[in-house]
Amino acid sequence: MDAGRVKLYDANPEILRLLSTTKLKVSIMIPNNEISGIATNQSIADEWVRNNVLPYYPKTMIRFLLVGNEVLSYNSEQGHQMWHDLVPAMRSIRRSLKAQNIRGIKIGTPLAMDVLQSTFPPSSGRFRSDIIDSVIVPLLKFLDKTNSFFFIDAYPYFPWSQDPYNISLDFALFRGNFSISDPGSGLVYTNLLDQMLDSLIFAMSKLGYSNIQLVISETGWPNSGDIEEPGANIYNAATYNRNLIQRMTTKPPIGTPARPGVAITTFIFSLFDENQKTGPGTERHWGFLHPDGTLIYDIDLTGKQPLTDFAPLPAPENNVPYKGKVWCVAAREANQMELAAALSYACNEENVNCEALAPGKECYEPVSVTDHANYVFTTYWAKFRSQGATCYFNGLAEQTTTDPSRPSCKFPSVTM
């Protein structure tokens, strides 16, 4: 494994000090909650640069300073304020860097694909109407003036997993035996990532900014997930990332159909699985490494190792969406005391009817924390899943296709 760049989601001092002993080019990030202060007060921007850049630069090779993360995906009152403050914050940080005579750090902001209103075919790409005038045009003007990059988080997994019957998995994994022609441009696409990137390029061009270069600030494929998340497995993750690396390290660069031969700096998400993240199972499984540092699958970040040299991987079993019933039960390794606390909380605070677990009731026996948690977890999930609830419970729960019901106690289920 080898890499030339690393992206941090903050400006962690210990990590920045350690990176000073390497030749890695580093990207650091201003958290979303600090954007508004920096936008409205130049002294706060100056202080941020003094605290998070000056102690490490240039010994630590900071190359990108990213203001926020996917700011335009937050559709709330607070989120809209961040939209308004985003570009002013970027300008403030630029003034702070210039005051320190630092000119080797590019300023940008990573955005998600949801900034686009249309992505298919790529030639129809255009930005959302609610952000074009207020955010996108000022952002593009800033990036163009400072010769910076448009940072985009592009995950082919998500559009494929939402429509796996109509989008070819080979197309999403760079397997090259499937192609789509864009009738608007005449360009031919052999993979989904190129299609996504070019939709952004066309959207920028329509606003008069055809030369701003892209950086893929995040991409990758989950190595595991919940039963309801198709295609999240080690085989597909290794296939996607190995093919991506070979494509992005090819010399001369391949580029995209709209920009052939143009290199695209690419960050793969992520180095480690993040076992403490909440949400669907895929949220915790994007890494090359387990949290303890052991490899999940072999990867060569140089792109020099032939794909045929990697050890065979287990065949994927979930590339087709699961159809059937699913239950949410206590995880096999769940701590019994934590289970008991979660059980008590759900029954007392979360509006779950636990009467069936009372002494003498149909689900009371066997009197086991695990059995009772199985009932409560799956009852809660079945009731609130439509409102965004997940089968996680701080890592205490997992999905199963095995019905935990007993003759005297029927458990609710979720039908996929």
Salt bridges, closest charged atoms under 4 A:
ASP130 OD1 - ARG128 NE 3.03
ASP170 OD1 - ARG175 NE 2.50
ASP194 OD2 - ARG247 NH2 2.47
GLU218 OE2 - LYS7 NZ 3.66
GLU228 OE1 - ARG385 NH2 2.57
ASP273 OD2 - HIS285 ND1 3.04
GLU274 OE1 - LYS277 NZ 3.68
GLU283 OE1 - LYS277 NZ 3.50
ASP371 OD1 - ARG406 NH1 3.42
GLU398 OE2 - ARG332 NH1 3.67
ASP403 OD2 - LYS410 NZ 3.72
